[in-house]
Amino acid sequence: MDNNSNAANPFAPPQAHVSDLNDPNAPYLIAGRGVRLVAALIDTAFILAVFGVLALVSSFNLFKPDVEHLFMQNATNTAWGFLVFVLLQSYTLNKSGQTLGKLLMGIKIVRTDGSAAGAARLILVRYGTGVLAQLAYPVGSIYGIVDALLIFRSSNKCLHDNIADTIVVKA
């Protein structure tokens, strides 16, 4: 029996090539946590700016809560926030898998196999699950904490990435 031939040795360990998600030979590189945070902050700033303008020009004011009807106001604000998010982000999500913040930061959302995720998957599944959780107080708070903390795994994937089968990569 030849010592150099593992195929002839039934006790040899199996040989397989395993590549990491951040493999330089992979077609994409996973976006870092910091750049994702900055992109999310930019997206939030866009939405808050829209609500600020609405507060100046109409009677709708997100920034002055009605303490007597706090639960209903939370549901209303969540619904309005999601509507504004969809209006602001749907074009770039559909075109390139990017929110405005992700576009500015040079990252995008794709399926885990690297293919385009599609606007419906991104809006309804990736972002919509968080909105539904926000409507079910206190589930939304727990979901938000778990979602944010899961980014510290080695895969850099949040809970909404797992739910929607997406990853955030460098564009």
C-alpha positions in Angstrom: 0.0 0.0 0.0 1.4 3.4 -1.0 1.6 5.9 2.0 1.1 8.9 -0.3 -2.3 7.7 -1.6 -5.2 8.6 0.7 -7.7 7.0 -1.7 -6.2 3.6 -1.0 -6.1 4.1 2.8 -9.5 3.4 4.3 -8.5 5.1 7.6 -7.5 8.4 6.0 -9.6 11.5 6.9 -12.0 12.7 4.2 -10.7 15.4 2.0 -13.0 18.4 1.3 -12.6 22.0 0.5 -14.5 24.2 2.9 -14.7 27.9 2.2 -15.6 30.6 4.7 -18.1 33.4 3.8 -15.2 35.9 3.9 -13.1 33.8 1.5 -11.2 36.1 -0.8 -12.0 33.8 -3.7 -15.8 34.0 -3.0 -17.8 36.2 -5.4 -18.7 38.6 -2.5 -17.4 39.8 0.8 -19.6 40.1 3.9 -20.1 43.7 5.1 -18.8 44.5 8.5 -20.9 45.4 11.6 -19.7 49.0 11.7 -20.6 49.8 8.1 -24.0 48.2 8.6 -24.6 50.2 11.7 -23.8 53.5 9.9 -26.1 52.5 7.0 -28.9 51.8 9.5 -28.4 55.2 11.2 -28.5 57.0 7.8 -31.8 55.2 7.0 -33.2 56.2 10.3 -32.1 59.8 9.8 -33.9 59.9 6.5 -37.2 58.6 8.0 -36.9 61.0 11.0 -36.3 63.9 8.6 -39.6 63.0 6.8 -41.4 62.8 10.1 -39.9 66.1 11.1 -41.2 67.8 8.0 -44.6 66.2 8.5 -44.7 67.6 12.0 -43.9 71.1 10.7 -46.5 71.2 8.0 -49.3 69.1 9.5 -51.0 68.2 12.7 -49.4 64.7 12.7 -46.5 64.8 15.1 -44.6 61.6 15.9 -42.5 63.5 18.5 -45.3 64.4 20.9 -46.7 61.2 22.3 -50.3 60.9 23.5 -49.8 59.3 26.9 -53.4 58.2 27.3 -53.3 56.2 24.0 -49.7 55.1 24.0 -50.3 51.6 22.7 -52.5 52.8 19.8 -50.0 55.6 19.0 -47.2 53.1 18.9 -49.1 50.9 16.4 -50.0 54.0 14.3 -46.4 55.3 14.4 -45.0 51.9 13.4 -47.4 51.6 10.5 -46.6 55.2 9.3 -42.9 54.6 9.8 -43.1 51.4 7.6 -45.1 53.2 5.0 -42.5 56.0 4.9 -39.7 53.4 4.8 -41.3 51.7 1.8 -41.8 55.0 0.0 -38.2 56.0 0.6 -36.5 52.7 0.0 -38.5 50.6 -2.4 -36.9 52.0 -5.6 -33.3 51.3 -4.5 -34.2 48.0 -2.8 -35.8 46.8 -6.1 -33.1 48.2 -8.3 -30.0 47.1 -6.4 -30.9 45.5 -3.1 -29.8 48.6 -1.2 -31.5 51.1 1.1 -30.3 54.7 0.8 -27.9 54.2 3.7 -26.5 51.0 2.2 -26.1 52.7 -1.1 -24.1 55.5 0.5 -22.0 53.0 2.5 -21.3 50.8 -0.5 -23.1 47.6 0.7 -26.1 45.7 -0.5 -28.5 42.9 0.5 -28.4 39.6 -1.5 -29.7 36.0 -1.0 -27.3 33.7 0.8 -26.4 32.1 -2.5 -25.4 35.6 -3.9 -28.4 36.1 -6.1 -30.6 39.2 -6.0 -33.1 39.1 -3.1 -36.0 41.0 -4.7 -37.9 43.9 -3.3 -40.9 41.8 -2.1 -38.6 39.5 -0.1 -36.8 42.4 1.4 -39.7 44.6 2.2 -42.2 42.0 3.3 -40.0 39.4 4.9 -36.8 41.0 5.9 -38.2 44.3 7.2 -41.9 43.3 7.6 -41.3 40.7 10.3 -39.7 43.4 12.5 -42.7 45.7 11.9 -45.1 42.9 12.9 -43.1 42.2 16.0 -43.2 46.0 16.9 -47.0 45.9 16.7 -47.2 43.1 19.4 -45.9 44.9 22.5 -43.6 43.8 24.2 -42.6 41.2 21.6 -41.1 44.0 19.4 -38.7 45.1 22.1 -37.5 41.5 22.6 -37.3 40.9 18.8 -35.3 44.2 18.4 -32.7 43.2 21.0 -32.3 39.7 19.8 -32.1 40.9 16.2 -29.4 43.4 17.0 -27.3 41.1 19.2 -27.2 38.3 16.7 -25.0 40.4 14.4 -22.1 39.5 16.8 -22.1 35.9 15.5 -19.2 35.0 13.2 -21.6 35.2 10.2 -22.5 38.9 10.9 -26.1 37.9 10.2 -29.0 39.5 12.2 -32.2 37.6 12.9 -34.0 39.3 10.0 -31.2 38.0 7.7 -31.9 34.5 8.8 -35.6 34.9 8.4 -35.3 36.3 4.9 -32.3 34.1 3.8 -30.2 37.2 3.1 -26.8 38.5 3.7 -25.3 42.0 3.5 -22.2 42.2 1.3 -19.9 44.8 -0.1 -21.4 46.2 -3.3 
